[in-house]
């Protein structure tokens, strides 16, 4: 399970990282997507659907092993079902 530390728009991410563009690429061996910004890379959600860039966000996340990384994913469109509010 991922812990979301912060989420930002693509434009905010580019400003923070001082890059002009973000490229989504596909690993030809695994067919998995990743993104490139400057000389660094980030992960792309397996549920990511390319489309309107205004619906795309990048989150700084931490996995169950304590590893942190940037994750490109779609902004929640409100179609997710709330199971519980605590």
PyMOL Python script that loads the backbone (N, CA, C, O; Angstrom):
from pymol import cmd

cmd.read_pdbstr("""\
ATOM      1  N   UNK A   1       0.841  -1.180   0.000  1.00  0.00           N
ATOM      2  CA  UNK A   1       0.000   0.000   0.000  1.00  0.00           C
ATOM      3  C   UNK A   1       0.882   1.238   0.000  1.00  0.00           C
ATOM      4  O   UNK A   1       1.911   1.284   0.675  1.00  0.00           O
ATOM      5  N   UNK A   2       0.474   2.223  -0.752  1.00  0.00           N
ATOM      6  CA  UNK A   2       1.251   3.447  -0.859  1.00  0.00           C
ATOM      7  C   UNK A   2       0.758   4.503   0.116  1.00  0.00           C
ATOM      8  O   UNK A   2      -0.443   4.652   0.342  1.00  0.00           O
ATOM      9  N   UNK A   3       1.695   5.224   0.682  1.00  0.00           N
ATOM     10  CA  UNK A   3       1.383   6.385   1.516  1.00  0.00           C
ATOM     11  C   UNK A   3       1.639   7.621   0.660  1.00  0.00           C
ATOM     12  O   UNK A   3       2.759   7.832   0.194  1.00  0.00           O
ATOM     13  N   UNK A   4       0.613   8.433   0.453  1.00  0.00           N
ATOM     14  CA  UNK A   4       0.748   9.642  -0.345  1.00  0.00           C
ATOM     15  C   UNK A   4       1.239  10.778   0.538  1.00  0.00           C
ATOM     16  O   UNK A   4       0.581  11.155   1.507  1.00  0.00           O
ATOM     17  N   UNK A   5       2.405  11.320   0.193  1.00  0.00           N
ATOM     18  CA  UNK A   5       3.019  12.379   0.981  1.00  0.00           C
ATOM     19  C   UNK A   5       2.533  13.737   0.504  1.00  0.00           C
ATOM     20  O   UNK A   5       2.122  14.578   1.304  1.00  0.00           O
ATOM     21  N   UNK A   6       2.584  13.946  -0.814  1.00  0.00           N
ATOM     22  CA  UNK A   6       2.068  15.179  -1.402  1.00  0.00           C
ATOM     23  C   UNK A   6       1.709  14.923  -2.859  1.00  0.00           C
ATOM     24  O   UNK A   6       2.269  14.036  -3.504  1.00  0.00           O
ATOM     25  N   UNK A   7       0.780  15.703  -3.362  1.00  0.00           N
ATOM     26  CA  UNK A   7       0.356  15.593  -4.764  1.00  0.00           C
ATOM     27  C   UNK A   7       0.377  16.980  -5.377  1.00  0.00           C
ATOM     28  O   UNK A   7      -0.022  17.954  -4.740  1.00  0.00           O
ATOM     29  N   UNK A   8       0.845  17.068  -6.618  1.00  0.00           N
ATOM     30  CA  UNK A   8       0.912  18.365  -7.298  1.00  0.00           C
ATOM     31  C   UNK A   8       0.540  18.233  -8.764  1.00  0.00           C
ATOM     32  O   UNK A   8       0.612  17.152  -9.348  1.00  0.00           O
ATOM     33  N   UNK A   9       0.145  19.349  -9.341  1.00  0.00           N
ATOM     34  CA  UNK A   9      -0.157  19.386 -10.773  1.00  0.00           C
ATOM     35  C   UNK A   9       1.129  19.182 -11.566  1.00  0.00           C
ATOM     36  O   UNK A   9       2.230  19.303 -11.029  1.00  0.00           O
ATOM     37  N   UNK A  10       0.973  18.872 -12.843  1.00  0.00           N
ATOM     38  CA  UNK A  10       2.154  18.712 -13.697  1.00  0.00           C
ATOM     39  C   UNK A  10       2.951  20.015 -13.770  1.00  0.00           C
ATOM     40  O   UNK A  10       4.181  19.999 -13.724  1.00  0.00           O
ATOM     41  N   UNK A  11       2.252  21.130 -13.882  1.00  0.00           N
ATOM     42  CA  UNK A  11       2.942  22.419 -13.970  1.00  0.00           C
ATOM     43  C   UNK A  11       3.711  22.719 -12.684  1.00  0.00           C
ATOM     44  O   UNK A  11       4.844  23.197 -12.741  1.00  0.00           O
ATOM     45  N   UNK A  12       3.111  22.443 -11.530  1.00  0.00           N
ATOM     46  CA  UNK A  12       3.815  22.663 -10.266  1.00  0.00           C
ATOM     47  C   UNK A  12       5.029  21.744 -10.144  1.00  0.00           C
ATOM     48  O   UNK A  12       6.086  22.171  -9.679  1.00  0.00           O
ATOM     49  N   UNK A  13       4.883  20.495 -10.556  1.00  0.00           N
ATOM     50  CA  UNK A  13       6.008  19.554 -10.507  1.00  0.00           C
ATOM     51  C   UNK A  13       7.156  20.058 -11.390  1.00  0.00           C
ATOM     52  O   UNK A  13       8.316  20.023 -10.979  1.00  0.00           O
ATOM     53  N   UNK A  14       6.836  20.525 -12.595  1.00  0.00           N
ATOM     54  CA  UNK A  14       7.883  21.028 -13.497  1.00  0.00           C
ATOM     55  C   UNK A  14       8.597  22.235 -12.896  1.00  0.00           C
ATOM     56  O   UNK A  14       9.811  22.375 -13.046  1.00  0.00           O
ATOM     57  N   UNK A  15       7.856  23.101 -12.223  1.00  0.00           N
ATOM     58  CA  UNK A  15       8.485  24.261 -11.575  1.00  0.00           C
ATOM     59  C   UNK A  15       9.396  23.815 -10.439  1.00  0.00           C
ATOM     60  O   UNK A  15      10.529  24.285 -10.330  1.00  0.00           O
ATOM     61  N   UNK A  16       8.910  22.913  -9.594  1.00  0.00           N
ATOM     62  CA  UNK A  16       9.699  22.437  -8.447  1.00  0.00           C
ATOM     63  C   UNK A  16      10.975  21.735  -8.904  1.00  0.00           C
ATOM     64  O   UNK A  16      12.035  21.917  -8.306  1.00  0.00           O
ATOM     65  N   UNK A  17      10.875  20.942  -9.953  1.00  0.00           N
ATOM     66  CA  UNK A  17      12.020  20.175 -10.449  1.00  0.00           C
ATOM     67  C   UNK A  17      12.820  20.932 -11.506  1.00  0.00           C
ATOM     68  O   UNK A  17      13.842  20.441 -11.987  1.00  0.00           O
ATOM     69  N   UNK A  18      12.355  22.127 -11.866  1.00  0.00           N
ATOM     70  CA  UNK A  18      13.038  22.978 -12.842  1.00  0.00           C
ATOM     71  C   UNK A  18      13.271  22.248 -14.167  1.00  0.00           C
ATOM     72  O   UNK A  18      14.385  22.221 -14.690  1.00  0.00           O
ATOM     73  N   UNK A  19      12.191  21.655 -14.700  1.00  0.00           N
ATOM     74  CA  UNK A  19      12.252  20.979 -15.997  1.00  0.00           C
ATOM     75  C   UNK A  19      11.196  21.574 -16.927  1.00  0.00           C
ATOM     76  O   UNK A  19      10.171  22.090 -16.481  1.00  0.00           O
ATOM     77  N   UNK A  20      11.467  21.490 -18.215  1.00  0.00           N
ATOM     78  CA  UNK A  20      10.558  22.030 -19.210  1.00  0.00           C
ATOM     79  C   UNK A  20       9.462  21.046 -19.610  1.00  0.00           C
ATOM     80  O   UNK A  20       8.359  21.446 -19.982  1.00  0.00           O
ATOM     81  N   UNK A  21       9.782  19.745 -19.529  1.00  0.00           N
ATOM     82  CA  UNK A  21       8.818  18.755 -20.004  1.00  0.00           C
ATOM     83  C   UNK A  21       8.908  17.466 -19.190  1.00  0.00           C
ATOM     84  O   UNK A  21       9.887  17.202 -18.492  1.00  0.00           O
ATOM     85  N   UNK A  22       7.850  16.685 -19.314  1.00  0.00           N
ATOM     86  CA  UNK A  22       7.760  15.364 -18.710  1.00  0.00           C
ATOM     87  C   UNK A  22       7.369  14.416 -19.837  1.00  0.00           C
ATOM     88  O   UNK A  22       6.375  14.644 -20.527  1.00  0.00           O
ATOM     89  N   UNK A  23       8.144  13.359 -20.023  1.00  0.00           N
ATOM     90  CA  UNK A  23       7.854  12.395 -21.083  1.00  0.00           C
ATOM     91  C   UNK A  23       7.429  11.068 -20.485  1.00  0.00           C
ATOM     92  O   UNK A  23       8.110  10.530 -19.612  1.00  0.00           O
ATOM     93  N   UNK A  24       6.295  10.531 -20.956  1.00  0.00           N
ATOM     94  CA  UNK A  24       5.859   9.202 -20.539  1.00  0.00           C
ATOM     95  C   UNK A  24       6.387   8.223 -21.586  1.00  0.00           C
ATOM     96  O   UNK A  24       6.162   8.389 -22.784  1.00  0.00           O
ATOM     97  N   UNK A  25       7.089   7.204 -21.108  1.00  0.00           N
ATOM     98  CA  UNK A  25       7.702   6.228 -22.009  1.00  0.00           C
ATOM     99  C   UNK A  25       7.278   4.820 -21.604  1.00  0.00           C
ATOM    100  O   UNK A  25       6.775   4.592 -20.504  1.00  0.00           O
ATOM    101  N   UNK A  26       7.494   3.889 -22.521  1.00  0.00           N
ATOM    102  CA  UNK A  26       7.167   2.491 -22.252  1.00  0.00           C
ATOM    103  C   UNK A  26       8.426   1.643 -22.325  1.00  0.00           C
ATOM    104  O   UNK A  26       9.188   1.728 -23.288  1.00  0.00           O
ATOM    105  N   UNK A  27       8.637   0.825 -21.301  1.00  0.00           N
ATOM    106  CA  UNK A  27       9.752  -0.119 -21.309  1.00  0.00           C
ATOM    107  C   UNK A  27       9.413  -1.204 -22.324  1.00  0.00           C
ATOM    108  O   UNK A  27       8.411  -1.898 -22.156  1.00  0.00           O
ATOM    109  N   UNK A  28      10.224  -1.371 -23.380  1.00  0.00           N
ATOM    110  CA  UNK A  28       9.890  -2.340 -24.425  1.00  0.00           C
ATOM    111  C   UNK A  28       9.911  -3.797 -23.955  1.00  0.00           C
ATOM    112  O   UNK A  28       9.268  -4.651 -24.564  1.00  0.00           O
ATOM    113  N   UNK A  29      10.635  -4.080 -22.890  1.00  0.00           N
ATOM    114  CA  UNK A  29      10.702  -5.463 -22.399  1.00  0.00           C
ATOM    115  C   UNK A  29       9.529  -5.806 -21.487  1.00  0.00           C
ATOM    116  O   UNK A  29       8.959  -6.892 -21.587  1.00  0.00           O
ATOM    117  N   UNK A  30       9.165  -4.873 -20.591  1.00  0.00           N
ATOM    118  CA  UNK A  30       8.109  -5.153 -19.616  1.00  0.00           C
ATOM    119  C   UNK A  30       6.765  -4.563 -20.010  1.00  0.00           C
ATOM    120  O   UNK A  30       5.729  -4.945 -19.466  1.00  0.00           O
ATOM    121  N   UNK A  31       6.782  -3.630 -20.957  1.00  0.00           N
ATOM    122  CA  UNK A  31       5.583  -2.905 -21.397  1.00  0.00           C
ATOM    123  C   UNK A  31       5.046  -1.963 -20.320  1.00  0.00           C
ATOM    124  O   UNK A  31       3.965  -1.397 -20.484  1.00  0.00           O
ATOM    125  N   UNK A  32       5.787  -1.786 -19.219  1.00  0.00           N
ATOM    126  CA  UNK A  32       5.366  -0.881 -18.160  1.00  0.00           C
ATOM    127  C   UNK A  32       5.747   0.552 -18.526  1.00  0.00           C
ATOM    128  O   UNK A  32       6.765   0.797 -19.172  1.00  0.00           O
ATOM    129  N   UNK A  33       4.908   1.485 -18.099  1.00  0.00           N
ATOM    130  CA  UNK A  33       5.156   2.894 -18.349  1.00  0.00           C
ATOM    131  C   UNK A  33       5.993   3.491 -17.228  1.00  0.00           C
ATOM    132  O   UNK A  33       5.930   3.045 -16.082  1.00  0.00           O
ATOM    133  N   UNK A  34       6.777   4.506 -17.573  1.00  0.00           N
ATOM    134  CA  UNK A  34       7.515   5.303 -16.604  1.00  0.00           C
ATOM    135  C   UNK A  34       7.597   6.705 -17.166  1.00  0.00           C
ATOM    136  O   UNK A  34       7.324   6.914 -18.348  1.00  0.00           O
ATOM    137  N   UNK A  35       7.969   7.672 -16.337  1.00  0.00           N
ATOM    138  CA  UNK A  35       8.114   9.024 -16.873  1.00  0.00           C
ATOM    139  C   UNK A  35       9.510   9.548 -16.611  1.00  0.00           C
ATOM    140  O   UNK A  35      10.179   9.169 -15.650  1.00  0.00           O
ATOM    141  N   UNK A  36       9.925  10.435 -17.503  1.00  0.00           N
ATOM    142  CA  UNK A  36      11.259  11.020 -17.462  1.00  0.00           C
ATOM    143  C   UNK A  36      11.108  12.527 -17.285  1.00  0.00           C
ATOM    144  O   UNK A  36      10.337  13.175 -17.993  1.00  0.00           O
ATOM    145  N   UNK A  37      11.862  13.073 -16.322  1.00  0.00           N
ATOM    146  CA  UNK A  37      11.906  14.531 -16.127  1.00  0.00           C
ATOM    147  C   UNK A  37      13.363  14.901 -15.918  1.00  0.00           C
ATOM    148  O   UNK A  37      13.979  14.483 -14.938  1.00  0.00           O
ATOM    149  N   UNK A  38      13.910  15.674 -16.827  1.00  0.00           N
ATOM    150  CA  UNK A  38      15.340  15.979 -16.772  1.00  0.00           C
ATOM    151  C   UNK A  38      16.122  14.686 -16.941  1.00  0.00           C
ATOM    152  O   UNK A  38      15.946  13.977 -17.932  1.00  0.00           O
ATOM    153  N   UNK A  39      16.990  14.374 -15.975  1.00  0.00           N
ATOM    154  CA  UNK A  39      17.783  13.132 -16.027  1.00  0.00           C
ATOM    155  C   UNK A  39      17.231  12.068 -15.072  1.00  0.00           C
ATOM    156  O   UNK A  39      17.835  11.008 -14.906  1.00  0.00           O
ATOM    157  N   UNK A  40      16.097  12.348 -14.453  1.00  0.00           N
ATOM    158  CA  UNK A  40      15.506  11.428 -13.481  1.00  0.00           C
ATOM    159  C   UNK A  40      14.251  10.759 -14.046  1.00  0.00           C
ATOM    160  O   UNK A  40      13.692  11.190 -15.054  1.00  0.00           O
ATOM    161  N   UNK A  41      13.829   9.693 -13.365  1.00  0.00           N
ATOM    162  CA  UNK A  41      12.631   8.960 -13.783  1.00  0.00           C
ATOM    163  C   UNK A  41      11.683   8.781 -12.613  1.00  0.00           C
ATOM    164  O   UNK A  41      12.073   8.881 -11.450  1.00  0.00           O
ATOM    165  N   UNK A  42      10.432   8.514 -12.947  1.00  0.00           N
ATOM    166  CA  UNK A  42       9.412   8.237 -11.952  1.00  0.00           C
ATOM    167  C   UNK A  42       8.515   7.119 -12.447  1.00  0.00           C
ATOM    168  O   UNK A  42       8.580   6.722 -13.611  1.00  0.00           O
ATOM    169  N   UNK A  43       7.690   6.625 -11.566  1.00  0.00           N
ATOM    170  CA  UNK A  43       6.774   5.531 -11.896  1.00  0.00           C
ATOM    171  C   UNK A  43       5.467   6.090 -12.456  1.00  0.00           C
ATOM    172  O   UNK A  43       5.109   7.245 -12.226  1.00  0.00           O
ATOM    173  N   UNK A  44       4.772   5.237 -13.194  1.00  0.00           N
ATOM    174  CA  UNK A  44       3.445   5.577 -13.719  1.00  0.00           C
ATOM    175  C   UNK A  44       2.477   4.523 -13.198  1.00  0.00           C
ATOM    176  O   UNK A  44       2.755   3.326 -13.269  1.00  0.00           O
ATOM    177  N   UNK A  45       1.354   4.966 -12.681  1.00  0.00           N
ATOM    178  CA  UNK A  45       0.347   4.063 -12.144  1.00  0.00           C
ATOM    179  C   UNK A  45      -0.108   3.061 -13.198  1.00  0.00           C
ATOM    180  O   UNK A  45      -0.245   3.404 -14.372  1.00  0.00           O
ATOM    181  N   UNK A  46      -0.338   1.827 -12.774  1.00  0.00           N
ATOM    182  CA  UNK A  46      -0.842   0.809 -13.711  1.00  0.00           C
ATOM    183  C   UNK A  46      -2.253   1.137 -14.167  1.00  0.00           C
ATOM    184  O   UNK A  46      -2.717   0.587 -15.166  1.00  0.00           O
ATOM    185  N   UNK A  47      -2.952   2.027 -13.455  1.00  0.00           N
ATOM    186  CA  UNK A  47      -4.303   2.454 -13.837  1.00  0.00           C
ATOM    187  C   UNK A  47      -4.305   3.742 -14.653  1.00  0.00           C
ATOM    188  O   UNK A  47      -5.369   4.258 -14.992  1.00  0.00           O
ATOM    189  N   UNK A  48      -3.129   4.260 -14.969  1.00  0.00           N
ATOM    190  CA  UNK A  48      -3.018   5.535 -15.677  1.00  0.00           C
ATOM    191  C   UNK A  48      -3.655   5.458 -17.052  1.00  0.00           C
ATOM    192  O   UNK A  48      -3.419   4.519 -17.813  1.00  0.00           O
ATOM    193  N   UNK A  49      -4.471   6.470 -17.359  1.00  0.00           N
ATOM    194  CA  UNK A  49      -5.092   6.578 -18.674  1.00  0.00           C
ATOM    195  C   UNK A  49      -4.657   7.907 -19.282  1.00  0.00           C
ATOM    196  O   UNK A  49      -5.047   8.971 -18.800  1.00  0.00           O
ATOM    197  N   UNK A  50      -3.843   7.847 -20.349  1.00  0.00           N
ATOM    198  CA  UNK A  50      -3.426   9.099 -20.987  1.00  0.00           C
ATOM    199  C   UNK A  50      -4.649   9.839 -21.525  1.00  0.00           C
ATOM    200  O   UNK A  50      -5.632   9.229 -21.948  1.00  0.00           O
ATOM    201  N   UNK A  51      -4.565  11.109 -21.499  1.00  0.00           N
ATOM    202  CA  UNK A  51      -5.688  11.897 -22.004  1.00  0.00           C
ATOM    203  C   UNK A  51      -5.451  13.357 -21.736  1.00  0.00           C
ATOM    204  O   UNK A  51      -4.422  13.912 -22.121  1.00  0.00           O
ATOM    205  N   UNK A  52      -6.386  13.969 -21.087  1.00  0.00           N
ATOM    206  CA  UNK A  52      -6.323  15.388 -20.780  1.00  0.00           C
ATOM    207  C   UNK A  52      -5.259  15.644 -19.714  1.00  0.00           C
ATOM    208  O   UNK A  52      -5.398  15.172 -18.586  1.00  0.00           O
ATOM    209  N   UNK A  53      -4.193  16.388 -20.052  1.00  0.00           N
ATOM    210  CA  UNK A  53      -3.123  16.631 -19.078  1.00  0.00           C
ATOM    211  C   UNK A  53      -3.598  17.300 -17.787  1.00  0.00           C
ATOM    212  O   UNK A  53      -2.965  17.138 -16.744  1.00  0.00           O
ATOM    213  N   UNK A  54      -4.699  18.048 -17.841  1.00  0.00           N
ATOM    214  CA  UNK A  54      -5.184  18.702 -16.623  1.00  0.00           C
ATOM    215  C   UNK A  54      -5.706  17.690 -15.612  1.00  0.00           C
ATOM    216  O   UNK A  54      -5.899  18.027 -14.444  1.00  0.00           O
ATOM    217  N   UNK A  55      -5.938  16.449 -16.048  1.00  0.00           N
ATOM    218  CA  UNK A  55      -6.395  15.388 -15.153  1.00  0.00           C
ATOM    219  C   UNK A  55      -5.226  14.594 -14.577  1.00  0.00           C
ATOM    220  O   UNK A  55      -5.434  13.711 -13.745  1.00  0.00           O
ATOM    221  N   UNK A  56      -4.003  14.892 -15.005  1.00  0.00           N
ATOM    222  CA  UNK A  56      -2.807  14.176 -14.561  1.00  0.00           C
ATOM    223  C   UNK A  56      -2.158  14.912 -13.394  1.00  0.00           C
ATOM    224  O   UNK A  56      -2.077  16.141 -13.386  1.00  0.00           O
ATOM    225  N   UNK A  57      -1.701  14.147 -12.416  1.00  0.00           N
ATOM    226  CA  UNK A  57      -0.985  14.705 -11.276  1.00  0.00           C
ATOM    227  C   UNK A  57       0.211  13.813 -10.958  1.00  0.00           C
ATOM    228  O   UNK A  57       0.278  12.665 -11.399  1.00  0.00           O
ATOM    229  N   UNK A  58       1.138  14.345 -10.201  1.00  0.00           N
ATOM    230  CA  UNK A  58       2.288  13.568  -9.743  1.00  0.00           C
ATOM    231  C   UNK A  58       2.304  13.632  -8.229  1.00  0.00           C
ATOM    232  O   UNK A  58       2.238  14.707  -7.634  1.00  0.00           O
ATOM    233  N   UNK A  59       2.392  12.466  -7.619  1.00  0.00           N
ATOM    234  CA  UNK A  59       2.445  12.378  -6.162  1.00  0.00           C
ATOM    235  C   UNK A  59       3.785  11.831  -5.716  1.00  0.00           C
ATOM    236  O   UNK A  59       4.375  10.967  -6.364  1.00  0.00           O
ATOM    237  N   UNK A  60       4.247  12.352  -4.604  1.00  0.00           N
ATOM    238  CA  UNK A  60       5.413  11.795  -3.938  1.00  0.00           C
ATOM    239  C   UNK A  60       4.841  10.759  -2.983  1.00  0.00           C
ATOM    240  O   UNK A  60       4.049  11.097  -2.104  1.00  0.00           O
ATOM    241  N   UNK A  61       5.235   9.505  -3.147  1.00  0.00           N
ATOM    242  CA  UNK A  61       4.660   8.406  -2.373  1.00  0.00           C
ATOM    243  C   UNK A  61       5.751   7.593  -1.691  1.00  0.00           C
ATOM    244  O   UNK A  61       6.929   7.677  -2.038  1.00  0.00           O
ATOM    245  N   UNK A  62       5.321   6.804  -0.709  1.00  0.00           N
ATOM    246  CA  UNK A  62       6.232   5.896  -0.017  1.00  0.00           C
ATOM    247  C   UNK A  62       5.570   4.523   0.013  1.00  0.00           C
ATOM    248  O   UNK A  62       4.395   4.398   0.358  1.00  0.00           O
ATOM    249  N   UNK A  63       6.339   3.487  -0.353  1.00  0.00           N
ATOM    250  CA  UNK A  63       5.781   2.137  -0.335  1.00  0.00           C
ATOM    251  C   UNK A  63       5.970   1.486   1.032  1.00  0.00           C
ATOM    252  O   UNK A  63       6.531   2.092   1.945  1.00  0.00           O
ATOM    253  N   UNK A  64       5.497   0.248   1.163  1.00  0.00           N
ATOM    254  CA  UNK A  64       5.535  -0.455   2.447  1.00  0.00           C
ATOM    255  C   UNK A  64       6.957  -0.766   2.922  1.00  0.00           C
ATOM    256  O   UNK A  64       7.158  -1.126   4.082  1.00  0.00           O
ATOM    257  N   UNK A  65       7.945  -0.628   2.028  1.00  0.00           N
ATOM    258  CA  UNK A  65       9.346  -0.878   2.379  1.00  0.00           C
ATOM    259  C   UNK A  65      10.077   0.418   2.745  1.00  0.00           C
ATOM    260  O   UNK A  65      11.282   0.408   2.997  1.00  0.00           O
ATOM    261  N   UNK A  66       9.343   1.526   2.774  1.00  0.00           N
ATOM    262  CA  UNK A  66       9.940   2.811   3.120  1.00  0.00           C
ATOM    263  C   UNK A  66      10.617   3.508   1.959  1.00  0.00           C
ATOM    264  O   UNK A  66      11.261   4.540   2.151  1.00  0.00           O
ATOM    265  N   UNK A  67      10.486   2.967   0.758  1.00  0.00           N
ATOM    266  CA  UNK A  67      11.085   3.593  -0.432  1.00  0.00           C
ATOM    267  C   UNK A  67      10.134   4.671  -0.948  1.00  0.00           C
ATOM    268  O   UNK A  67       8.932   4.440  -1.083  1.00  0.00           O
ATOM    269  N   UNK A  68      10.682   5.844  -1.231  1.00  0.00           N
ATOM    270  CA  UNK A  68       9.850   6.924  -1.752  1.00  0.00           C
ATOM    271  C   UNK A  68      10.192   7.189  -3.206  1.00  0.00           C
ATOM    272  O   UNK A  68      11.329   6.994  -3.637  1.00  0.00           O
ATOM    273  N   UNK A  69       9.194   7.635  -3.954  1.00  0.00           N
ATOM    274  CA  UNK A  69       9.361   7.910  -5.381  1.00  0.00           C
ATOM    275  C   UNK A  69       8.201   8.761  -5.864  1.00  0.00           C
ATOM    276  O   UNK A  69       7.199   8.923  -5.168  1.00  0.00           O
ATOM    277  N   UNK A  70       8.347   9.302  -7.065  1.00  0.00           N
ATOM    278  CA  UNK A  70       7.272  10.071  -7.685  1.00  0.00           C
ATOM    279  C   UNK A  70       6.422   9.146  -8.544  1.00  0.00           C
ATOM    280  O   UNK A  70       6.938   8.258  -9.222  1.00  0.00           O
ATOM    281  N   UNK A  71       5.109   9.370  -8.505  1.00  0.00           N
ATOM    282  CA  UNK A  71       4.152   8.541  -9.223  1.00  0.00           C
ATOM    283  C   UNK A  71       3.215   9.419 -10.032  1.00  0.00           C
ATOM    284  O   UNK A  71       2.529  10.282  -9.484  1.00  0.00           O
ATOM    285  N   UNK A  72       3.191   9.196 -11.337  1.00  0.00           N
ATOM    286  CA  UNK A  72       2.259   9.881 -12.235  1.00  0.00           C
ATOM    287  C   UNK A  72       0.953   9.097 -12.251  1.00  0.00           C
ATOM    288  O   UNK A  72       0.955   7.883 -12.454  1.00  0.00           O
ATOM    289  N   UNK A  73      -0.150   9.786 -12.039  1.00  0.00           N
ATOM    290  CA  UNK A  73      -1.452   9.126 -12.053  1.00  0.00           C
ATOM    291  C   UNK A  73      -2.538  10.131 -12.401  1.00  0.00           C
ATOM    292  O   UNK A  73      -2.283  11.334 -12.470  1.00  0.00           O
ATOM    293  N   UNK A  74      -3.739   9.639 -12.618  1.00  0.00           N
ATOM    294  CA  UNK A  74      -4.873  10.503 -12.914  1.00  0.00           C
ATOM    295  C   UNK A  74      -5.461  11.037 -11.615  1.00  0.00           C
ATOM    296  O   UNK A  74      -5.508  10.346 -10.598  1.00  0.00           O
ATOM    297  N   UNK A  75      -5.902  12.273 -11.680  1.00  0.00           N
ATOM    298  CA  UNK A  75      -6.582  12.888 -10.540  1.00  0.00           C
ATOM    299  C   UNK A  75      -7.894  12.142 -10.325  1.00  0.00           C
ATOM    300  O   UNK A  75      -8.545  11.725 -11.283  1.00  0.00           O
ATOM    301  N   UNK A  76      -8.269  11.980  -9.083  1.00  0.00           N
ATOM    302  CA  UNK A  76      -9.542  11.324  -8.767  1.00  0.00           C
ATOM    303  C   UNK A  76     -10.671  12.126  -9.416  1.00  0.00           C
ATOM    304  O   UNK A  76     -10.805  13.328  -9.185  1.00  0.00           O
ATOM    305  N   UNK A  77     -11.468  11.455 -10.216  1.00  0.00           N
ATOM    306  CA  UNK A  77     -12.547  12.135 -10.923  1.00  0.00           C
ATOM    307  C   UNK A  77     -13.873  12.096 -10.163  1.00  0.00           C
ATOM    308  O   UNK A  77     -14.910  12.493 -10.695  1.00  0.00           O
ATOM    309  N   UNK A  78     -13.838  11.621  -8.926  1.00  0.00           N
ATOM    310  CA  UNK A  78     -15.050  11.566  -8.126  1.00  0.00           C
ATOM    311  C   UNK A  78     -15.853  10.297  -8.321  1.00  0.00           C
ATOM    312  O   UNK A  78     -16.901  10.124  -7.698  1.00  0.00           O
ATOM    313  N   UNK A  79     -15.376   9.402  -9.181  1.00  0.00           N
ATOM    314  CA  UNK A  79     -16.133   8.187  -9.450  1.00  0.00           C
ATOM    315  C   UNK A  79     -15.781   7.055  -8.488  1.00  0.00           C
ATOM    316  O   UNK A  79     -16.397   5.989  -8.519  1.00  0.00           O
ATOM    317  N   UNK A  80     -14.783   7.296  -7.633  1.00  0.00           N
ATOM    318  CA  UNK A  80     -14.440   6.260  -6.662  1.00  0.00           C
ATOM    319  C   UNK A  80     -15.464   6.244  -5.548  1.00  0.00           C
ATOM    320  O   UNK A  80     -15.996   7.283  -5.159  1.00  0.00           O
ATOM    321  N   UNK A  81     -15.732   5.066  -5.044  1.00  0.00           N
ATOM    322  CA  UNK A  81     -16.729   4.873  -4.005  1.00  0.00           C
ATOM    323  C   UNK A  81     -16.065   4.965  -2.633  1.00  0.00           C
ATOM    324  O   UNK A  81     -15.080   4.275  -2.369  1.00  0.00           O
ATOM    325  N   UNK A  82     -16.598   5.809  -1.770  1.00  0.00           N
ATOM    326  CA  UNK A  82     -16.081   5.912  -0.404  1.00  0.00           C
ATOM    327  C   UNK A  82     -16.642   4.751   0.404  1.00  0.00           C
ATOM    328  O   UNK A  82     -17.857   4.587   0.507  1.00  0.00           O
ATOM    329  N   UNK A  83     -15.764   3.957   0.968  1.00  0.00           N
ATOM    330  CA  UNK A  83     -16.160   2.801   1.764  1.00  0.00           C
ATOM    331  C   UNK A  83     -16.391   3.217   3.211  1.00  0.00           C
ATOM    332  O   UNK A  83     -17.340   2.768   3.853  1.00  0.00           O
ATOM    333  N   UNK A  84     -15.508   4.085   3.720  1.00  0.00           N
ATOM    334  CA  UNK A  84     -15.615   4.490   5.108  1.00  0.00           C
ATOM    335  C   UNK A  84     -14.917   5.822   5.297  1.00  0.00           C
ATOM    336  O   UNK A  84     -13.911   6.101   4.645  1.00  0.00           O
ATOM    337  N   UNK A  85     -15.439   6.631   6.174  1.00  0.00           N
ATOM    338  CA  UNK A  85     -14.792   7.858   6.567  1.00  0.00           C
ATOM    339  C   UNK A  85     -14.515   7.772   8.053  1.00  0.00           C
ATOM    340  O   UNK A  85     -15.432   7.574   8.851  1.00  0.00           O
ATOM    341  N   UNK A  86     -13.253   7.919   8.428  1.00  0.00           N
ATOM    342  CA  UNK A  86     -12.868   7.729   9.835  1.00  0.00           C
ATOM    343  C   UNK A  86     -12.490   9.044  10.479  1.00  0.00           C
ATOM    344  O   UNK A  86     -12.140   9.075  11.659  1.00  0.00           O
TER     345      UNK A  86
END
""", "prot")
cmd.dss("prot")
cmd.show_as("cartoon", "prot")
cmd.util.cbc("prot")
cmd.orient("prot")
